[in-house]
Amino acid sequence: MAAEAHEALFWGCYTFPRGCTSKSCPCKAEYANGIRDRKRLDTAQPGARRAARARRGSAGNGKCGRCRADAGARHDAVRGCAGCDGGRSCSGAGSAGGARTGRDRGLPRGSSPGARENGRRAVQAGQRGRDCRARGTPAQGSGRIAMGIPPELPPEAGQNSAVETARQPLGVLLAPGHGWFRALRHAEFRFFWTGNFVSNIGSWMQNVAQGWLVLTLTNSPFWLGVVGFAQQVPALLFSLLGGVIADRAGRRKLLLTTQTTMMLLALLLAVLVSMEWATVGRIALIAFLAGTTMALNAPSYQAAVRDLVEREDTLNAIALNSIQFNMSRVVGPSLAGLAIAGLNIAACFYLNALSYVPLLFVLARTRFPQREERASNSMREDLVEGFRYVWTHRTILLLIGIVALVSMFGLPYLVMMPEFAKNVLQVGPRGLGYLMASAGFGALLGGIHLASRKAHHLRGPLVLASAVIFFAAIVLFCLCLQPLLCMVLLAVAGGAVVNSVATVNSLVQTLVPDEIRGRVLSMHTMAFLGFTPLGSLLVGSLAEWWGAPVALAASSGFALLLTAGIALAAKDVRGLQ
């Protein structure tokens, strides 16, 4: 029976000049293989082709019998035809009126008995699909089930496999709202993403110019470490407070306040440099105030990303946020190097102040969703509750610990980069911009890799492997004296650190309940940004005695061994999907 039904359905496809119009029809291959038997089958069944053509005309839709039956089987098996209005609007099998009998089936009067029998069986398969809709049960023996092929179930939302993604056209993957950029279909997130991209370009220009300014004034890697410590230590001191505020206050109001403050601080530094009033102490003070503002801003910023998209798009939104941040790491340092060489250092600070304007405009128009009211506790109780949650969930604790290792022993390479550019590689301010841009380019590729991944697929191993690769790349960078090879190693390090830290962020976003997410994210922020100043001060102090390459290689090598040990011992982290 199955073979005869297959033959009848095959001829329904074969009568099309180019096969069935269904893109996924399996009969296309059979059409090509069956051409050589066409003459013999035409002779044996003179009415077969006319009967199949008539069946095609009566069934409509430009699809073969198999595809119509397949569609009905999948539709009925998955959804039970609950939304078909009694079969009137169903697009599944049999919707074209397969219940007709005799001459009403569209079989020509001159058809052979064999062809009429084959056609009758094909129509009966469609009728069974209609009957199942009335009963609310899957069709028995129709479509793929009739041919011994299990029905294809659709993937869950946001869970497309890597193979399915790879098969999509590049234009679809790159289109907003689809594929790699599917989170951009949310308008609020799309504007938020664009405004932050422009602002981050200015921020990276200021980071590069600030380091070059300090090195120009002091010619000391130690003072680079001191200013880096002043800018980053507020993340260690105030990130937890920022997390509590993120869970208690309106995120829109907090973001507007912090972004406006950072714009004014950038403008103040620009004026000081222009008037030649800038000193290391004043630069360190402004860096501390900017770091404090950023520490209060970061938890609300991260939580806002989750608020502006649907849950299934969270990982993609985080990956896209990483992409825009790292695109700014490519553009900002490159522009800073050109501005320092062609204009002056103050131009970078003025441009950074100007870059906040689009983001402030977007935040003023963005409406964040209302959150559920919760019991009002003191800030101390909220902090204790956040610490207790992380401490009692070993997996979350280990993930945040890995981020702390990356921050303290690896990320100080960014603070030491002016020293490498000026005194180790001797490439000047323009070369500094290219070195920083190389790290940003690698981070950009890492963000694209995250955006193209399945939403929940081996995230634990990715965190561990990426951290190991990051530390290894930094050690090799410290041993290298070729600028081009250094740029390649920095690109590898940038991509690895994004894959590790952003994946930890996505795990925290999805594993932690909403009512405590801001506080746990503040601990992630504290680990990522708060331990960097300690590492910067440590590496800067050692660099005064050992030199920057040896000091940075020693710290990254130590973290490499610790991370490898965690990877071998932490089975719960390795098993995270």
C-alpha positions in Angstrom: 0.0 0.0 0.0 2.8 2.4 0.9 4.6 1.8 -2.3 1.5 2.3 -4.4 0.6 5.5 -2.7 4.2 6.7 -3.2 3.9 5.9 -6.9 0.7 7.9 -7.3 2.0 10.8 -5.3 5.2 10.7 -7.4 3.3 11.0 -10.6 1.5 14.0 -9.1 4.9 15.7 -9.0 6.2 14.3 -12.2 3.5 16.0 -14.3 4.9 19.4 -13.4 7.5 20.5 -16.1 10.0 21.3 -13.3 8.7 19.3 -10.5 6.6 20.4 -7.5 6.6 24.1 -6.6 7.2 23.2 -2.9 10.8 24.2 -2.1 11.2 21.3 0.4 9.6 18.6 -1.8 11.5 15.3 -1.8 10.1 14.4 -5.2 12.6 16.7 -7.0 15.3 14.0 -6.8 12.8 11.3 -7.8 11.7 13.4 -10.8 15.3 13.5 -12.0 15.8 9.8 -11.4 12.5 8.8 -13.0 13.0 10.5 -16.4 14.6 7.4 -17.9 11.5 5.3 -17.0 9.0 7.8 -18.4 8.4 6.1 -21.7 7.9 2.7 -20.2 5.4 4.0 -17.6 3.6 6.0 -20.2 3.1 2.8 -22.2 2.0 0.7 -19.3 -0.4 3.3 -17.9 -1.6 5.5 -20.8 -4.0 7.5 -18.6 -1.7 7.9 -15.6 -0.3 11.3 -16.6 -3.6 12.8 -17.5 -5.1 11.5 -14.3 -2.3 13.0 -12.3 -2.7 16.3 -14.1 -6.4 16.3 -13.4 -5.7 15.6 -9.7 -3.3 18.5 -9.7 -5.9 20.8 -11.2 -8.5 19.7 -8.6 -6.2 20.0 -5.7 -4.7 23.4 -6.6 -2.0 25.2 -4.7 0.8 24.2 -7.2 1.9 21.4 -5.0 2.1 17.6 -5.5 -0.1 15.2 -3.6 2.8 14.2 -1.3 3.5 17.8 -0.3 -0.2 18.5 0.4 -0.5 15.4 2.5 2.8 16.2 4.2 1.6 19.6 5.1 -1.7 18.2 6.5 0.1 15.5 8.5 2.6 18.0 10.1 -0.2 20.6 10.7 -2.5 18.1 12.4 0.2 16.2 14.3 1.6 19.3 15.8 -1.4 21.6 16.4 -4.4 19.3 16.3 -6.1 21.7 14.0 -7.4 23.7 16.9 -7.3 27.0 15.1 -8.8 25.9 11.7 -12.4 27.0 12.3 -13.7 23.6 11.6 -11.4 23.1 8.6 -12.6 26.2 6.7 -9.3 28.1 6.9 -6.9 25.2 7.3 -3.9 25.1 4.9 -3.2 21.4 5.6 -3.9 18.3 3.6 -7.2 17.8 1.9 -8.2 21.5 2.1 -8.8 21.5 -1.6 -11.8 19.2 -1.5 -10.3 15.7 -1.6 -13.6 14.1 -0.5 -15.0 13.9 -4.0 -15.6 10.5 -5.6 -16.0 9.0 -9.0 -15.8 11.4 -11.9 -16.0 14.4 -9.5 -12.4 13.6 -8.6 -11.3 15.1 -11.9 -10.2 11.7 -13.4 -10.7 11.7 -17.2 -13.2 9.3 -18.7 -10.4 7.6 -20.7 -8.1 6.8 -17.8 -6.9 3.3 -17.2 -8.2 1.4 -14.1 -4.7 1.4 -12.6 -4.4 5.2 -12.9 -7.9 5.7 -11.5 -7.0 3.5 -8.6 -3.8 5.3 -7.9 -5.6 8.7 -8.0 -8.3 7.4 -5.7 -5.7 6.4 -3.1 -4.0 9.8 -3.3 -7.3 11.6 -2.8 -8.1 9.3 0.2 -4.9 10.3 1.8 -6.0 14.0 1.7 -9.5 13.0 2.9 -7.9 11.4 6.0 -6.2 14.7 6.7 -9.6 16.5 6.6 -11.2 13.8 8.9 -8.5 14.2 11.4 -9.1 17.9 11.7 -12.7 17.2 12.5 -11.6 14.8 15.2 -8.7 16.9 16.4 -6.3 13.9 16.0 -3.3 13.2 13.7 -4.0 11.6 10.4 -3.2 7.9 10.3 -1.4 6.7 7.2 -1.5 10.1 5.4 1.4 12.2 4.1 4.8 11.3 5.5 3.3 8.8 7.9 1.8 6.9 5.0 5.2 6.6 3.4 6.9 5.5 6.6 8.5 8.9 7.2 8.0 10.5 10.7 6.4 13.9 10.7 8.7 16.9 11.0 8.2 19.0 14.1 9.0 22.7 14.0 11.9 23.9 16.2 11.1 25.9 19.3 11.1 29.7 19.0 14.7 31.0 19.1 16.2 27.5 19.0 17.1 27.1 15.3 20.1 24.8 14.9 23.4 25.9 13.5 22.7 23.7 10.4 19.4 25.5 9.7 21.0 28.9 10.2 23.9 28.0 7.8 21.4 27.0 5.1 19.7 30.4 5.2 20.7 32.9 2.5 23.3 35.5 3.7 20.8 38.2 3.0 18.3 36.7 5.4 20.9 36.2 8.1 22.0 39.9 7.8 18.5 41.4 7.5 17.2 43.2 10.6 14.8 41.1 12.5 16.1 37.8 11.1 19.0 35.4 11.6 22.0 37.0 13.3 20.1 40.3 13.9 16.7 39.0 14.9 16.7 41.0 18.2 16.7 44.2 16.1 13.1 43.6 15.2 12.3 45.2 18.5 12.2 48.9 17.7 13.1 50.1 21.2 16.1 47.9 21.3 17.1 48.9 17.8 17.3 52.6 18.7 18.9 51.8 22.1 21.6 49.7 20.2 22.3 52.5 17.7 22.6 55.3 20.3 25.0 53.2 22.4 27.1 52.4 19.4 27.7 56.1 18.6 28.4 56.9 22.3 30.8 54.0 22.7 32.9 55.3 19.7 33.5 58.5 21.6 34.2 56.6 24.8 36.9 54.5 23.2 38.4 57.7 21.6 38.7 59.1 25.1 40.2 55.9 26.6 43.0 55.9 24.0 43.6 59.7 24.3 43.7 59.6 28.1 46.3 56.9 28.2 48.5 58.6 25.6 48.1 61.9 27.6 49.2 60.3 30.8 52.2 58.6 29.2 53.1 61.9 27.5 53.1 63.8 30.8 54.9 61.2 32.9 56.5 58.6 30.6 55.8 56.0 33.3 53.9 52.7 33.1 53.3 53.0 36.9 51.2 56.2 36.4 49.3 54.4 33.6 48.3 51.8 36.2 47.4 54.5 38.8 45.0 56.4 36.4 43.6 53.0 35.3 43.1 52.1 38.9 41.3 55.4 39.6 39.0 54.9 36.7 38.1 51.3 37.4 38.1 50.9 41.2 34.6 52.5 41.5 33.3 49.4 39.8 34.6 47.4 42.7 33.2 49.9 45.2 29.9 50.9 43.8 28.7 48.2 41.3 26.6 46.4 44.0 25.0 49.7 44.9 24.2 50.2 41.2 22.6 46.8 41.2 20.3 47.6 44.1 19.4 50.9 42.5 18.7 49.1 39.2 16.2 46.9 41.0 14.6 49.7 42.9 14.6 52.8 40.7 13.4 53.5 37.2 16.0 52.4 34.7 15.2 55.1 32.2 15.7 57.9 34.8 18.9 56.4 36.1 20.4 55.9 32.6 19.6 59.5 31.6 21.3 60.8 34.8 24.5 58.8 34.4 24.9 59.4 30.7 24.5 63.2 31.2 27.1 63.1 33.9 29.6 61.3 31.8 29.1 63.8 28.9 29.8 66.7 31.3 32.9 65.0 32.6 34.3 64.5 29.1 33.6 68.1 28.3 35.5 69.2 31.5 38.5 67.1 30.5 38.5 68.6 27.0 38.5 72.1 28.4 41.4 71.3 30.8 43.5 69.9 28.0 42.7 72.8 25.7 43.7 75.3 28.4 46.9 73.2 29.3 45.6 72.8 32.8 45.6 69.1 32.8 47.8 67.3 35.4 48.0 63.6 36.3 46.1 64.3 39.5 43.2 66.1 37.8 43.1 63.4 35.1 42.9 60.7 37.8 40.1 62.6 39.7 38.0 62.9 36.5 38.7 59.3 35.7 37.5 58.3 39.2 34.3 60.3 38.8 33.6 58.9 35.4 34.2 55.4 36.7 31.8 55.9 39.6 29.1 57.0 37.2 29.8 54.0 35.0 29.6 51.7 38.0 26.1 53.0 38.8 25.1 52.9 35.1 26.3 49.4 34.2 23.7 47.1 36.0 20.8 49.2 34.7 22.3 49.2 31.2 22.6 45.4 31.2 19.2 44.8 32.6 17.7 47.2 30.1 18.9 45.0 27.3 16.8 42.2 28.7 13.8 44.5 29.2 13.7 45.6 25.6 13.5 42.2 23.9 11.6 39.0 24.3 13.1 36.2 26.4 14.0 34.0 23.4 16.0 36.9 21.9 18.0 37.6 25.1 21.2 35.8 24.0 21.0 37.4 20.5 20.5 40.8 22.0 23.5 40.4 24.3 25.6 39.3 21.4 24.4 42.2 19.3 25.2 44.6 22.2 28.7 43.0 22.3 28.9 43.5 18.5 28.2 47.2 18.7 30.5 47.7 21.6 33.3 46.0 19.8 32.6 47.8 16.5 33.1 50.9 18.5 36.4 49.4 19.7 37.5 49.2 16.1 36.3 52.6 15.0 37.0 54.6 18.2 40.7 53.9 18.7 41.4 54.2 14.9 39.8 57.7 14.9 41.6 58.6 18.1 45.0 57.7 16.6 44.2 59.8 13.6 42.9 62.7 15.7 46.0 62.8 18.0 48.4 62.6 15.0 46.5 65.1 12.8 44.7 67.4 15.3 45.4 67.2 19.1 44.5 65.2 22.1 41.7 67.6 23.2 39.7 66.8 20.0 39.1 63.3 21.2 37.5 64.5 24.4 35.3 67.0 22.6 34.1 64.3 20.2 33.4 62.0 23.1 31.2 64.7 24.7 29.3 65.2 21.5 28.8 61.4 21.0 26.4 61.3 24.1 23.8 63.5 22.4 22.2 60.7 20.2 22.0 58.3 23.2 20.4 60.9 25.4 17.8 61.6 22.7 17.0 57.8 22.4 16.8 57.4 26.2 14.4 60.3 26.4 12.0 58.6 24.0 12.5 54.9 25.2 9.7 53.4 27.3 10.8 50.5 29.5 8.2 47.9 30.5 6.6 48.2 33.9 8.0 45.8 36.5 6.1 44.0 39.2 6.0 45.6 42.6 7.9 43.8 45.2 8.3 44.1 49.0 10.3 47.1 49.9 13.5 46.1 51.8 16.4 48.2 53.0 19.4 48.5 50.7 21.4 46.5 53.1 18.9 43.6 53.0 18.9 43.7 49.2 22.7 43.5 49.1 22.7 40.6 51.6 20.0 38.8 49.5 22.1 39.2 46.4 25.3 37.9 48.0 23.3 35.0 49.5 21.9 34.0 46.2 25.3 33.9 44.5 27.0 32.1 47.4 24.3 29.4 47.5 24.4 28.8 43.8 27.8 27.3 43.1 27.4 27.5 39.3 26.7 31.2 39.3 29.6 31.7 41.8 32.1 29.8 39.5 31.0 31.8 36.4 31.5 35.1 38.2 34.8 33.8 39.5 36.0 33.1 35.9 35.0 36.7 34.9 37.0 38.0 37.9 40.1 36.1 36.8 39.8 37.5 33.2 39.4 41.0 34.6 42.2 41.0 37.2 44.9 39.1 35.3 44.1 39.6 31.6 42.4 42.9 31.0 45.2 45.1 32.3 46.7 44.6 28.9 44.4 47.5 27.7 45.9 49.8 30.3 49.4 48.9 29.4 48.9 49.3 25.6 50.3 52.8 25.4 53.5 51.5 27.0 53.7 48.7 24.5 53.0 51.1 21.6 55.5 53.8 22.6 58.4 52.0 24.3 58.2 48.3 23.3 57.0 48.2 19.7 57.7 51.9 19.0 54.8 52.5 16.7 53.6 55.9 17.9 50.0 57.1 18.6 48.7 55.9 15.2 50.1 52.4 15.9 48.5 52.5 19.3 45.2 53.1 17.6 45.7 50.1 15.3 46.7 47.9 18.2 43.6 48.8 20.1 41.4 48.5 17.0 42.8 45.0 16.4 41.6 43.8 19.8 38.3 45.4 19.0 38.1 43.7 15.6 38.6 40.3 17.2 36.0 41.1 19.8 33.6 42.1 16.9 34.1 38.7 15.3 33.5 37.1 18.6 30.2 38.9 19.0 29.2 37.9 15.5 30.0 34.3 16.4 27.8 34.5 19.5 24.9 36.1 17.5 25.0 33.2 15.0 25.0 30.5 17.7 22.0 28.4 18.8 20.4 30.1 21.8 21.2 27.3 24.2 24.1 25.3 23.0 27.2 24.2 25.0 27.6 27.6 26.7 29.5 26.2 29.7 32.4 24.7 27.6 32.5 27.9 25.5 33.1 30.0 28.6 36.0 27.8 29.8 37.6 27.3 26.4 37.4 31.0 25.5 39.0 32.1 28.8 41.9 29.7 28.3 42.5 30.9 24.7 42.4 34.6 26.0 45.1 34.1 28.5 47.3 32.1 26.1 47.0 34.8 23.5 48.0 37.5 26.0 51.1 35.5 27.1 52.1 35.1 23.4 51.5 38.9 22.8 53.9 39.8 25.6 56.6 37.6 24.0 56.1 39.0 20.5 58.0 41.9 19.0 56.5 42.0 15.5 53.6 44.6 15.3 51.6 42.7 12.7 51.7 39.4 14.6 50.9 41.4 17.8 47.8 42.7 16.1 46.7 39.1 15.2 47.2 37.9 18.8 45.3 40.9 20.1 42.4 40.0 17.7 42.4 36.4 19.0 42.4 37.7 22.6 39.6 40.2 21.9 37.4 37.5 20.3 38.0 35.0 23.1 37.3 37.4 26.0 34.0 38.4 24.4 32.9 34.8 23.9 33.7 34.1 27.6 32.4 37.2 29.4 29.3 37.7 27.2 28.3 34.1 27.5 28.5 34.3 31.3 26.3 37.4 31.0 23.7 35.5 29.0 23.8 32.6 31.5 23.2 35.0 34.4 20.4 36.7 32.5 18.6 33.5 31.8 19.3 31.5 35.1 18.6 34.3 37.6 15.0 35.4 38.5 14.0 38.8 37.4 13.4 40.2 40.9 17.1 39.7 41.8 18.7 39.9 38.4 19.9 43.5 38.8 21.9 42.6 41.9 23.4 39.5 40.5 24.3 41.4 37.3 26.0 44.0 39.5 28.2 41.3 40.9 29.0 40.3 37.3 29.9 43.9 36.6 31.9 44.1 39.7 33.9 41.0 38.7 34.4 42.2 35.1 35.2 45.9 35.9 36.0 46.0 39.6 39.0 43.6 39.6 40.6 45.3 36.6 42.0 48.2 38.7 43.6 45.8 41.1 45.2 44.0 38.2 46.2 47.4 36.6 47.9 48.5 39.8 49.6 45.2 40.2 50.9 45.0 36.6 51.8 48.7 36.6 53.9 48.3 39.8 55.6 45.1 38.5 56.3 46.8 35.1 58.4 49.5 36.8 60.8 46.7 37.9 60.4 43.9 35.4 59.1 45.8 32.3 55.6 45.7 30.9 56.0 42.5 28.8 57.3 40.3 31.7 54.8 41.7 34.2 51.7 41.1 32.0 53.0 37.7 30.9 53.4 36.6 34.5 49.9 37.6 35.5 48.2 36.1 32.5 50.2 32.9 32.8 49.1 32.5 36.4 45.4 33.0 35.5 45.8 30.5 32.6 46.8 27.8 35.1 43.9 28.6 37.4 41.3 28.6 34.6 42.6 25.3 33.3 42.1 23.9 36.8 38.6 25.1 37.0 37.8 23.6 33.6 39.0 20.2 34.7 37.3 20.3 38.1 33.9 22.1 37.5 31.6 19.6 35.9 28.5 21.7 36.6 30.0 24.5 34.5 31.1 22.2 31.7 27.6 20.8 31.5 25.8 24.1 31.1 23.9 24.3 27.8 
